[in-house]
Amino acid sequence: RCNEQLRGSDFLPQALIRRSNVEALCTTDGPLDDLHYHQQLAAQSDFATLVLPTFRPDELFETDPDRFLTFVERLAQKTDISIASLEHFLAALASRIDFFHSVGCRISDHGPLAVHYCYLDETAQAALFQRRLAGETLTENERQAWDSLIFVALARMYKQRGWAMQIHFGAIRNNNMPMFRKVGINSGFDSIGDQPHLAGSLNALLNAMAENDGLPKTILYNLNASYNDVVASTLANFQSGEEGVKSPLQFGSGWWFNDTRRGMVSQLNTLADQGLLANFIGMLTDSRSFVSYTRHDYFRRILCDLIGGWVERGEVPNDEAILASMIRGICVENARRYFCFAQA
């Protein structure tokens, strides 16, 4: 009976998306992707859901010299820009970002293990790129400096285009090497990581972006819940209402190992303590899984249960209009305003 239903047209991906009332979903795409499927879907008149790309430039942070040089060569071919300097490299990246923007992209995503910041002046940055172009292997400090300059440069490009920047950090990956050799990446052998000096590093990175006039709308998802208060309070240091965006810096929803009832409640409580819960943009889900949309319903039930408990204990006003507006905002309206996908 189950297999019969799965073979039917009601369980095709687009049918599941329609039935789940999905307004927009964003795929994860590399900077060299041609996005032709997004263009095809945009021309499909009988499918109302917006399917938009997400700029996920993992290749920029590649530590292997050969793989990085291969990416630079392909980037040069894709953009018709001869890349001989850091300036050329960043211009080519901006060209790809503009292409993504033209296809409706309004968000980026980054997945570092840890957040670091290491300052280099422009001369040192240019020299570091030449070392990468020469195929040299970077030291750990040089790698952190490279990541820092790329993050700051990208952040400014994102802000100039009105994008939101997502940073998912704290996953330590491919820990079981015998199993990695047998079954490959993303097979269940990743776990929660940690890092020293997160508070100083995160403040320094966000400050460098702000100093560069390039701190965009930003969503931080930390995998290690012991850092919740650190992350949420750090975001408050750089919060603003520029360009009419409420809480442009967002403490992202419970992610991966925290995508549980306890993890969601912990994230919501931290945000309520350290930020402004009413401006929260709510839950996200995995657009690659067409049966994952129930996660939003799960989140909404947990949210309402948490707020209902506050009301019963007299911790927040028992005002139905205020509560309804806040819950509706967290569940859908805040995200609509924040991402502006309908304007893509």
C-alpha positions as CSV (number, residue, x, y, z in Angstrom):
1,R,0.0,0.0,0.0
2,C,2.8,2.4,0.9
3,N,4.8,1.6,-2.2
4,E,1.7,2.1,-4.3
5,Q,1.2,5.6,-2.9
6,L,4.9,6.4,-3.4
7,R,4.6,5.5,-7.1
8,G,1.7,7.8,-7.6
9,S,1.8,11.4,-8.9
10,D,0.8,12.8,-5.4
11,F,4.3,11.9,-4.1
12,L,6.4,13.5,-6.9
13,P,8.6,16.2,-5.5
14,Q,6.6,19.1,-7.0
15,A,3.4,17.6,-5.7
16,L,4.8,17.3,-2.2
17,I,6.1,20.9,-2.3
18,R,2.6,22.2,-3.5
19,R,0.9,20.2,-0.7
20,S,3.2,21.6,1.9
21,N,2.3,25.2,0.8
22,V,5.9,26.1,0.2
23,E,6.3,29.7,-1.0
24,A,10.0,29.6,-1.7
25,L,12.9,27.1,-1.3
26,C,16.5,27.7,-1.8
27,T,18.9,25.1,-3.1
28,T,22.6,24.9,-2.3
29,D,24.8,25.7,-5.3
30,G,28.5,26.1,-6.0
31,P,29.8,29.4,-7.4
32,L,30.5,27.8,-10.8
33,D,27.1,26.1,-11.2
34,D,25.2,27.2,-14.3
35,L,21.8,27.3,-12.5
36,H,19.9,26.2,-15.7
37,Y,17.4,24.2,-13.7
38,H,16.5,27.3,-11.7
39,Q,15.9,29.1,-15.0
40,Q,13.8,26.3,-16.3
41,L,11.6,26.2,-13.1
42,A,11.2,30.0,-13.3
43,A,9.7,29.6,-16.8
44,Q,7.4,26.8,-15.6
45,S,4.0,28.5,-15.3
46,D,2.2,25.7,-13.4
47,F,4.6,25.7,-10.5
48,A,4.1,28.7,-8.2
49,T,6.8,27.9,-5.6
50,L,10.0,30.1,-6.0
51,V,13.0,27.8,-6.4
52,L,16.1,30.1,-5.9
53,P,19.8,29.4,-5.6
54,T,22.0,29.8,-2.6
55,F,25.6,30.9,-3.1
56,R,27.7,28.3,-1.3
57,P,31.4,29.0,-2.1
58,D,33.2,26.2,-0.3
59,E,35.9,26.1,-3.0
60,L,37.1,29.5,-1.8
61,F,38.2,28.0,1.5
62,E,39.8,24.9,0.0
63,T,43.1,24.1,1.7
64,D,44.5,21.7,-0.9
65,P,46.7,23.7,-3.3
66,D,45.9,21.6,-6.4
67,R,42.1,21.7,-5.8
68,F,42.2,25.4,-5.2
69,L,44.2,26.1,-8.4
70,T,41.8,24.0,-10.3
71,F,39.0,26.1,-9.0
72,V,40.8,29.3,-9.9
73,E,41.3,28.1,-13.5
74,R,37.7,27.1,-13.9
75,L,36.6,30.5,-12.4
76,A,38.8,32.3,-14.9
77,Q,37.2,30.3,-17.7
78,K,33.7,30.9,-16.5
79,T,34.1,34.6,-16.1
80,D,36.5,35.3,-18.9
81,I,38.7,37.1,-16.4
82,S,42.5,36.4,-16.4
83,I,43.2,35.9,-12.7
84,A,46.8,37.1,-11.9
85,S,46.1,39.0,-8.7
86,L,43.8,39.1,-5.7
87,E,42.0,42.0,-7.4
88,H,41.2,39.9,-10.4
89,F,40.1,37.0,-8.2
90,L,37.7,39.1,-6.3
91,A,36.4,40.7,-9.5
92,A,35.7,37.2,-10.9
93,L,33.8,36.3,-7.7
94,A,31.8,39.4,-7.9
95,S,30.9,38.4,-11.5
96,R,29.6,35.1,-10.3
97,I,27.7,36.7,-7.5
98,D,26.0,39.0,-10.0
99,F,25.0,36.0,-12.1
100,F,23.5,34.3,-9.1
101,H,21.7,37.5,-8.2
102,S,20.2,37.7,-11.8
103,V,18.7,34.2,-11.2
104,G,17.1,35.2,-8.0
105,C,19.7,34.4,-5.4
106,R,19.4,36.5,-2.2
107,I,21.4,34.4,0.3
108,S,24.7,32.8,0.8
109,D,25.8,29.9,3.0
110,H,29.1,29.1,4.6
111,G,30.1,26.1,6.7
112,P,33.4,26.6,8.6
113,L,34.4,24.3,11.4
114,A,35.4,27.3,13.5
115,V,35.2,31.1,13.3
116,H,38.5,32.9,13.2
117,Y,39.8,36.4,12.4
118,C,43.4,37.3,11.5
119,Y,44.1,40.8,10.1
120,L,46.3,41.4,7.1
121,D,46.9,44.7,5.4
122,E,46.3,45.0,1.7
123,T,49.9,44.3,0.7
124,A,50.0,41.2,2.8
125,Q,46.7,40.0,1.4
126,A,47.9,40.4,-2.1
127,A,51.1,38.5,-1.3
128,L,49.1,35.7,0.4
129,F,47.1,35.3,-2.8
130,Q,50.2,35.1,-4.9
131,R,51.4,32.2,-2.6
132,R,48.1,30.5,-3.2
133,L,48.5,31.1,-6.9
134,A,52.0,29.5,-6.8
135,G,50.5,26.4,-5.3
136,E,52.1,26.8,-1.8
137,T,50.6,25.1,1.3
138,L,49.5,27.6,3.9
139,T,50.3,27.4,7.6
140,E,47.4,27.3,10.0
141,N,47.8,31.0,10.7
142,E,47.9,31.8,7.0
143,R,44.8,29.7,6.4
144,Q,42.9,31.7,9.0
145,A,44.2,34.9,7.5
146,W,43.0,33.7,4.0
147,D,39.6,32.7,5.4
148,S,39.3,36.1,7.1
149,L,40.0,38.2,4.0
150,I,37.6,36.1,1.9
151,F,34.8,36.4,4.4
152,V,35.2,40.2,4.8
153,A,35.4,40.7,1.0
154,L,32.3,38.5,0.3
155,A,30.3,40.1,3.1
156,R,30.7,43.5,1.5
157,M,29.6,42.1,-1.9
158,Y,26.6,40.5,-0.2
159,K,25.6,43.8,1.5
160,Q,25.9,45.7,-1.7
161,R,23.3,43.4,-3.2
162,G,21.0,43.2,-0.2
163,W,21.8,39.5,0.4
164,A,21.7,37.6,3.7
165,M,24.8,35.7,4.8
166,Q,24.4,32.4,6.6
167,I,27.2,30.9,8.6
168,H,26.8,27.3,9.9
169,F,29.8,26.6,12.1
170,G,30.9,24.0,14.5
171,A,30.7,20.7,12.7
172,I,33.8,18.5,12.8
173,R,33.5,16.1,9.8
174,N,34.7,12.8,8.6
175,N,36.0,11.6,11.9
176,N,35.9,7.9,11.3
177,M,38.5,7.4,8.5
178,P,37.9,3.6,8.0
179,M,34.2,4.3,7.4
180,F,35.1,7.5,5.3
181,R,37.2,5.3,3.0
182,K,34.3,2.8,2.7
183,V,31.3,5.0,2.2
184,G,32.6,8.6,1.7
185,I,31.5,12.0,3.0
186,N,28.2,12.9,4.6
187,S,27.6,9.3,5.8
188,G,26.9,9.9,9.5
189,F,30.4,10.3,11.0
190,D,30.3,14.0,11.7
191,S,29.8,15.5,15.2
192,I,29.8,18.7,17.3
193,G,33.1,20.6,17.4
194,D,34.5,23.2,19.7
195,Q,37.0,26.0,19.5
196,P,39.0,28.3,21.8
197,H,38.4,32.0,21.9
198,L,35.1,32.0,20.0
199,A,34.0,35.3,21.6
200,G,37.0,37.3,20.6
201,S,37.2,35.8,17.1
202,L,33.5,36.3,16.3
203,N,33.5,39.9,17.5
204,A,36.7,40.6,15.5
205,L,35.3,39.1,12.3
206,L,32.0,40.9,12.5
207,N,33.8,44.2,13.4
208,A,36.1,43.8,10.4
209,M,33.0,43.5,8.2
210,A,31.4,46.5,9.8
211,E,34.7,48.5,9.4
212,N,34.7,47.6,5.8
213,D,31.2,49.0,5.4
214,G,30.2,45.4,4.6
215,L,28.2,43.7,7.4
216,P,25.2,42.3,5.6
217,K,22.1,40.7,7.0
218,T,23.7,37.7,8.8
219,I,22.3,34.5,10.3
220,L,24.6,32.5,12.6
221,Y,23.9,28.9,13.4
222,N,26.2,27.4,16.0
223,L,26.3,23.6,16.4
224,N,27.8,23.6,19.9
225,A,24.9,24.7,22.1
226,S,27.3,25.6,25.0
227,Y,28.1,28.7,22.9
228,N,24.5,29.9,22.6
229,D,24.8,32.8,24.9
230,V,28.2,33.8,23.5
231,V,26.8,33.9,19.9
232,A,23.5,35.6,20.8
233,S,25.2,38.3,22.9
234,T,27.9,38.9,20.3
235,L,25.3,39.5,17.6
236,A,23.7,42.2,19.8
237,N,27.0,44.2,19.6
238,F,26.4,44.7,15.9
239,Q,22.6,44.9,15.8
240,S,21.0,47.8,13.9
241,G,17.9,48.8,12.1
242,E,19.6,49.9,8.9
243,E,17.6,50.0,5.8
244,G,14.4,49.2,7.7
245,V,15.4,45.6,8.5
246,K,14.4,44.5,12.0
247,S,17.2,42.5,13.7
248,P,19.4,42.1,10.6
249,L,21.8,39.9,12.6
250,Q,19.9,36.7,13.5
251,F,20.7,34.0,16.0
252,G,19.7,31.0,13.8
253,S,17.4,28.2,14.8
254,G,18.6,24.9,16.4
255,W,20.7,23.1,13.7
256,W,21.6,19.5,13.1
257,F,22.2,17.9,16.5
258,N,20.2,20.8,18.1
259,D,17.3,20.2,15.7
260,T,15.4,18.6,18.5
261,R,12.8,19.7,21.0
262,R,15.4,20.4,23.7
263,G,17.7,22.1,21.1
264,M,14.9,24.3,19.8
265,V,13.8,25.3,23.3
266,S,17.4,26.1,24.3
267,Q,17.8,28.3,21.2
268,L,14.5,30.1,21.7
269,N,15.2,30.8,25.4
270,T,18.7,32.1,24.6
271,L,17.3,34.4,21.9
272,A,14.5,35.6,24.3
273,D,17.2,36.3,27.0
274,Q,19.8,38.0,24.8
275,G,17.9,39.4,21.8
276,L,14.4,40.2,20.6
277,L,12.4,37.0,20.0
278,A,9.6,38.8,18.3
279,N,12.0,39.6,15.4
280,F,13.2,36.0,14.9
281,I,12.9,34.7,11.4
282,G,12.1,31.2,12.6
283,M,12.8,27.7,11.4
284,L,14.6,26.4,8.4
285,T,14.5,23.0,6.8
286,D,16.4,20.9,4.4
287,S,15.2,21.7,0.9
288,R,16.9,18.6,-0.5
289,S,14.5,16.4,1.5
290,F,11.0,16.7,0.1
291,V,9.4,15.2,3.3
292,S,11.2,17.5,5.7
293,Y,8.6,20.3,5.7
294,T,6.9,18.8,8.7
295,R,9.8,20.2,10.7
296,H,8.2,23.6,10.5
297,D,5.0,22.3,12.1
298,Y,7.1,20.6,14.8
299,F,8.9,23.9,15.5
300,R,5.7,25.9,15.6
301,R,4.2,23.5,18.2
302,I,7.3,23.8,20.3
303,L,7.2,27.6,20.0
304,C,3.6,27.9,21.0
305,D,4.1,25.5,23.9
306,L,7.0,27.5,25.1
307,I,5.2,30.9,24.9
308,G,2.0,29.4,26.3
309,G,4.0,28.3,29.3
310,W,5.3,31.8,29.8
311,V,1.7,33.1,29.6
312,E,0.5,30.6,32.2
313,R,3.2,31.5,34.6
314,G,2.5,35.2,34.1
315,E,5.9,35.9,32.6
316,V,4.5,37.6,29.5
317,P,1.2,39.4,29.0
318,N,-1.9,37.3,28.2
319,D,-2.8,39.5,25.3
320,E,-4.1,37.5,22.4
321,A,-3.5,40.2,19.8
322,I,0.2,40.7,20.8
323,L,0.8,36.9,21.1
324,A,-0.8,36.2,17.7
325,S,1.2,38.9,16.0
326,M,4.5,37.6,17.5
327,I,3.9,34.0,16.7
328,R,2.7,34.7,13.2
329,G,5.8,36.9,12.7
330,I,8.2,34.2,13.9
331,C,6.5,31.5,11.9
332,V,6.3,33.3,8.5
333,E,6.0,37.1,8.3
334,N,9.4,37.9,9.6
335,A,11.1,35.6,7.1
336,R,9.1,37.1,4.2
337,R,10.3,40.6,5.2
338,Y,13.8,39.6,5.9
339,F,14.6,37.7,2.7
340,C,12.4,39.6,0.2
341,F,12.3,36.5,-2.1
342,A,9.1,37.7,-3.7
343,Q,11.2,40.6,-5.1
344,A,13.8,38.4,-6.6
